[in-house]
Amino acid sequence: MTMQGYQRDDGRKGIRNHVAVAYLVECAHHVAREIAMVDREQAHVIGFPGCFPNPYAQKMMERLCTHPNVGAVLLVSLGCESFNRVQLENTVRASGRPVETLVIQKTGGTRSAIAKGRAFVQQAVADLAQTPRVPLELSDLVVGTVCGGSDGTSGISGNPATGRAFDKLVAAGAACIFEETGELIGCENIMADRAATPDLAVELRASVEKAARYYAELGFGSFASGNADGGLSTIEEKSMGAYAKSGSSPISGLIKPGDIPPKGGLYLMDVVPDGPVRFGFPNISDNAEIVEMMASGAHMTIFVTGRGSVVGSALAPVIKVAANPEMYERLHEDMDINAGRIMTGDAGLDTIGEEIFAAVQQVAAGQPTKSEDLGHQEFILTYKSFDPIGPACLPV
């Protein structure tokens, strides 16, 4: 399949060419949303709600505003929040992207800010339409995967089929990211056996052990009532199903949100904060995980669901994989792949894996996913804190 992308100054290539409208405090969210409505397809709203950001929030916003799918950025500030908007603007400008900061307190208020912001977006969209396309290879892609609304079928249909697709992508040179350590409890030794180096094996075990301690201190884990209603009984059972998304390739590295894979291969993302429990549940929704993988450069995310989910994402497409046939029939307008055919015997894991692999190429070539076509642009960013990864976490 012929694929073309948008060349960025840092050497990466985008599969979309969006304008990011980024609010820097919740007080500016409404204005940002109204600005983006001038072009609902090209302008995507992202942002950080807190008035007092931490280094994680700053890093995430810098990574997201320079994501390969972003061609221009409008920063929307109230004016008195503590977000370092100057640093963010300088980072975006240094990446070669057009950027402007709109300070509501200096522009006359809501209507004036919306009018000025819409003018920027309309000009940016017109300019981005002239962006030349360049050849895009599978080795240029970063692909993430999550599972949400999991049930008893997720781990025997959609997740292992995604694992087959991941194996093909890794073999083609793509960087593939799976998560999350809080849902891999009990799988640490299996993952360690797949580590590219003995030192990485130690890091993989430590990341899951950290997650287990974190959840023990919280008093609950990553297991929802919907999981139980769907036939799952324990976190270990859920973990094995979630683990199946990773496929069978060697694990090349361990990254944390905002760390960009340096080369192709399979990477585990550690999403559980370091240090004491300060910010509550690590990921309050599936979209939080999607955002963190986008911050690590994911061009798109494969989302496996058994119970059903209708979300998409700002900036990067989401490919939805239905794990069972009954849910697919109910929510087919939101599902891209029917892995439920595995459950009925109408297709095997390899067949569905090939379909997911083909869908990745089609989406990279510009075909919209169901969530994109429906206008889904969900986004959430919360507080977290991470220590830097060590050299043992990255490929030699």
C-alpha positions in Angstrom: 0.0 0.0 0.0 1.3 3.5 -0.9 1.4 5.7 2.1 2.4 9.4 2.4 3.0 11.5 5.4 3.8 15.0 6.5 7.5 15.6 7.1 8.4 17.4 10.3 11.7 19.2 11.1 12.7 16.6 13.8 12.7 13.8 11.1 9.4 12.3 12.1 6.4 12.1 9.8 2.8 12.7 10.6 -0.3 10.8 9.2 -2.6 13.8 10.0 -2.0 17.6 9.8 -4.1 19.0 12.6 -4.1 22.4 14.3 -3.8 21.9 18.1 -5.9 24.4 20.1 -4.3 24.0 23.5 -5.8 25.5 26.7 -3.4 26.0 29.6 -6.0 26.1 32.4 -9.6 25.0 32.7 -10.6 28.6 32.8 -9.6 28.8 29.1 -11.3 25.6 28.0 -14.5 27.1 26.8 -12.8 29.7 24.7 -10.5 27.0 23.2 -13.5 24.8 22.4 -15.4 27.6 20.7 -12.3 28.5 18.6 -11.9 24.9 17.4 -15.5 24.8 16.2 -14.6 27.0 13.3 -13.1 23.8 11.7 -14.2 20.7 13.6 -12.2 18.3 11.4 -8.8 20.0 11.4 -8.8 21.9 14.8 -8.4 19.6 17.8 -8.7 20.8 21.4 -6.2 19.5 24.0 -5.2 21.0 27.3 -4.3 20.9 30.9 -7.0 21.9 33.5 -4.9 22.7 36.6 -3.8 26.1 37.6 -0.5 24.8 39.0 1.2 22.3 36.6 4.0 20.0 37.5 7.0 18.8 35.3 4.9 15.9 34.0 2.1 18.3 32.7 4.7 20.6 31.1 6.5 17.7 29.4 3.2 16.1 28.2 2.0 19.4 26.7 5.3 20.0 25.0 5.3 16.5 23.5 1.7 16.7 22.4 2.0 20.1 20.8 5.0 18.8 18.8 3.3 15.5 17.9 4.0 14.4 14.3 0.2 14.7 13.5 0.3 18.4 14.6 1.1 21.0 12.0 0.3 24.3 13.9 -0.5 25.3 17.5 -2.7 27.9 19.2 -2.1 28.2 22.9 -5.0 29.6 24.8 -4.2 31.1 28.2 -6.4 32.9 30.7 -3.4 34.9 31.7 -2.9 34.3 35.5 -2.4 30.5 35.6 1.0 29.2 36.5 1.6 27.2 33.3 4.9 28.2 31.6 3.4 29.3 28.4 6.5 31.0 27.2 8.5 27.8 27.5 5.8 25.8 25.7 5.6 28.4 22.9 9.4 28.4 22.5 9.4 24.6 22.3 6.7 24.6 19.6 8.4 27.3 17.6 11.7 25.5 17.8 10.0 22.5 16.2 9.3 24.5 13.1 5.5 24.8 13.6 3.6 28.0 13.4 2.4 28.9 17.0 0.6 31.8 18.6 -0.3 32.4 22.3 -3.7 34.0 23.0 -4.1 35.5 26.4 -7.8 36.0 27.2 -7.2 38.7 29.9 -5.4 40.8 27.3 -7.8 40.4 24.3 -11.0 41.9 25.7 -12.7 38.7 26.9 -14.5 35.7 25.6 -15.9 37.0 22.3 -12.7 38.9 21.3 -10.5 35.9 22.1 -12.7 33.5 20.1 -12.7 35.8 17.1 -8.9 36.2 17.2 -8.3 32.5 17.8 -10.6 31.5 14.9 -8.7 33.8 12.6 -5.5 32.0 13.5 -7.0 28.6 13.0 -8.5 29.4 9.6 -5.2 30.8 8.3 -3.3 27.9 9.7 -5.6 25.3 8.1 -5.2 27.2 4.7 -1.4 27.2 5.1 -1.3 23.5 6.1 -3.2 22.5 3.0 -0.1 23.3 1.1 2.1 21.0 3.1 4.0 18.7 0.8 3.6 14.9 1.3 6.5 12.5 1.5 6.7 8.7 1.3 5.8 7.0 4.5 7.0 3.5 5.5 5.8 1.2 8.3 9.1 1.8 9.9 8.1 5.5 10.3 5.1 4.6 12.5 4.6 4.4 16.2 1.5 2.4 17.1 0.0 2.0 20.5 -2.6 -0.4 21.9 -5.0 -0.3 24.8 -7.9 -2.4 25.9 -10.9 -1.0 27.7 -14.4 -2.1 28.7 -12.8 -5.6 28.8 -14.8 -8.8 29.2 -14.2 -12.5 29.1 -13.8 -12.5 25.4 -11.2 -9.7 25.1 -8.3 -11.9 26.0 -9.2 -14.7 23.6 -10.1 -12.7 20.5 -9.4 -9.0 20.1 -6.3 -8.8 22.3 -4.4 -11.8 20.8 -5.4 -10.8 17.3 -3.9 -7.3 18.0 -0.8 -9.1 19.2 -0.5 -10.8 15.8 -0.8 -7.4 14.2 1.9 -6.1 16.5 4.2 -8.9 15.5 3.9 -8.0 11.9 4.4 -4.3 12.6 7.5 -4.9 14.7 8.9 -7.2 11.9 8.3 -4.3 9.5 10.3 -1.9 11.7 7.5 0.0 13.4 7.7 1.0 17.1 4.8 -0.6 19.0 3.7 0.4 22.5 1.6 -1.7 24.9 0.5 -0.9 28.4 -0.3 -0.8 31.3 1.8 -2.2 34.2 -1.2 -2.0 36.6 -3.0 -4.6 34.4 0.0 -6.8 33.9 0.3 -8.0 37.5 1.2 -11.6 37.4 2.8 -11.4 34.0 6.1 -9.8 35.1 8.1 -13.0 34.8 6.7 -13.9 31.4 7.6 -10.4 30.1 11.1 -10.7 31.7 11.7 -13.8 29.7 11.0 -11.8 26.5 13.3 -8.9 27.4 16.0 -8.1 24.9 18.6 -7.8 27.7 19.0 -9.2 31.2 19.1 -5.6 32.6 15.8 -4.8 30.8 14.2 -7.9 32.4 15.0 -6.5 35.8 13.3 -3.2 34.9 10.2 -4.9 33.5 9.8 -6.9 36.8 10.4 -3.8 38.9 7.7 -1.8 36.9 5.0 -4.3 37.6 6.1 -4.7 41.3 5.8 -1.0 41.6 2.3 -1.1 40.2 1.3 -3.8 42.6 2.5 -1.8 45.6 0.8 1.3 44.3 -2.6 -0.4 44.0 -2.1 -2.1 47.4 -1.7 1.3 49.0 -4.7 2.6 47.2 -6.8 -0.3 48.4 -8.1 -1.3 45.0 -6.8 -2.1 41.5 -7.5 -1.8 37.8 -10.6 -4.0 37.9 -14.0 -2.5 37.3 -17.5 -3.8 37.9 -18.0 -3.9 34.1 -15.1 -6.4 33.9 -16.8 -8.7 36.4 -20.2 -8.3 34.6 -18.4 -9.3 31.4 -17.1 -12.6 32.9 -13.7 -11.7 34.3 -13.0 -12.9 37.8 -9.6 -11.7 39.0 -6.9 -9.1 38.1 -4.6 -12.1 37.1 -7.2 -13.2 34.6 -7.6 -9.7 33.3 -3.8 -9.3 33.2 -3.3 -12.4 31.0 -5.9 -11.1 28.5 -4.3 -7.6 28.5 -0.9 -9.1 28.1 -2.0 -10.9 24.9 -2.0 -7.5 23.1 1.8 -7.5 23.1 2.2 -10.4 20.7 5.3 -12.5 20.8 8.1 -10.2 19.7 11.1 -9.6 22.0 10.5 -6.6 24.3 13.0 -3.9 23.2 12.5 -1.4 25.9 10.5 0.2 28.8 9.3 3.8 28.5 7.3 6.2 30.5 4.8 8.8 29.2 6.5 11.3 27.0 9.5 9.1 26.2 9.8 8.6 22.5 11.0 5.2 21.3 14.4 5.7 19.7 13.9 2.9 17.1 11.5 0.2 16.0 10.6 -2.6 18.3 8.1 -3.5 21.1 7.9 -1.3 24.1 6.1 -1.5 27.4 4.8 1.8 28.8 4.9 2.2 32.6 2.0 4.4 33.4 2.0 4.1 37.2 3.6 7.2 38.8 6.8 6.9 40.7 7.1 7.8 44.4 4.4 7.7 47.0 0.7 7.7 46.0 -0.1 11.4 45.6 -2.5 11.7 42.6 -4.9 8.8 43.1 -5.8 6.3 40.4 -3.1 6.2 37.7 -5.5 6.3 34.7 -9.0 7.5 35.4 -10.1 6.6 31.8 -8.9 4.8 28.7 -8.3 8.1 27.1 -5.7 9.0 29.6 -3.6 6.0 28.4 -4.2 7.0 24.8 -2.9 10.6 25.5 0.2 9.2 27.2 1.0 7.0 24.2 0.5 10.0 21.9 2.9 12.0 24.1 5.4 9.2 23.2 4.8 9.7 19.5 2.0 7.2 18.8 0.5 8.0 15.4 -2.6 5.9 16.2 -4.0 3.5 18.8 -5.6 0.1 18.5 -8.4 -0.1 21.1 -9.7 -3.5 21.9 -13.1 -3.6 23.8 -15.4 -6.4 24.8 -18.1 -4.5 26.7 -18.0 -1.7 24.1 -16.6 1.8 23.9 -17.4 4.7 21.6 -14.4 7.0 22.3 -11.9 8.3 19.9 -9.1 10.8 20.5 -7.9 14.3 19.6 -4.8 14.4 17.4 -4.3 10.7 16.6 -6.8 8.1 15.2 -8.2 5.2 17.2 -8.9 1.9 15.6 -11.7 0.1 17.5 -11.6 -3.7 17.7 -14.8 -5.5 18.9 -14.0 -8.6 20.9 -17.3 -10.4 20.6 -20.0 -10.6 18.0 -23.0 -9.5 20.2 -21.4 -6.2 21.1 -20.3 -5.7 17.5 -23.9 -6.0 16.3 -25.0 -3.4 18.9 -22.2 -0.9 18.3 -21.1 -1.7 14.8 -21.3 2.0 13.8 -18.4 2.6 16.2 -16.3 -0.5 15.5 -13.6 -0.8 12.9 -12.8 -4.5 13.2 -15.1 -7.4 14.2 -12.8 -9.8 16.1 -16.0 -11.4 17.4 -15.8 -13.6 14.3 -13.1 -15.5 16.2 -15.7 -16.5 18.8 -18.2 -17.7 16.2 -15.5 -19.7 14.3 -15.9 -17.6 11.2 -12.3 -16.3 11.3 -9.0 -17.2 13.1 -6.6 -15.1 15.0 -4.3 -14.8 12.0 -7.1 -13.5 9.8 -8.2 -10.8 12.2 -4.6 -9.9 12.9 -4.1 -9.4 9.2 -7.2 -7.2 9.1 -5.9 -5.1 12.0 -2.5 -4.8 10.3 -4.2 -3.7 7.0 -6.3 -1.2 8.9 -3.2 0.4 10.4 -1.8 0.9 6.9 -5.1 2.2 5.6 -5.4 4.7 8.5 -1.8 5.8 8.0 -2.6 6.4 4.3 -5.4 8.8 5.3 -8.5 6.7 5.6 -10.6 7.9 8.6 -11.5 5.5 11.4 -15.0 5.2 12.6 -14.3 7.5 15.6 -12.8 10.1 13.4 -15.7 10.0 11.0 -18.1 10.4 13.9 -16.1 13.5 15.2 -14.8 11.9 18.4 -11.9 14.0 19.9 -11.8 13.0 23.5 -8.8 14.2 25.6 -7.8 14.1 29.2 -4.6 15.0 31.1 -4.2 14.8 34.8 -1.4 15.1 37.4 1.4 12.5 37.6 5.0 12.3 38.5 7.8 10.2 37.0 11.5 9.6 37.4 13.6 9.5 34.3 14.1 6.0 32.8 17.6 4.6 33.0 19.9 3.2 30.2 18.8 -0.3 30.9 15.3 0.6 29.7 16.3 1.4 26.1 17.6 -0.7 23.2 21.3 -1.1 22.9 
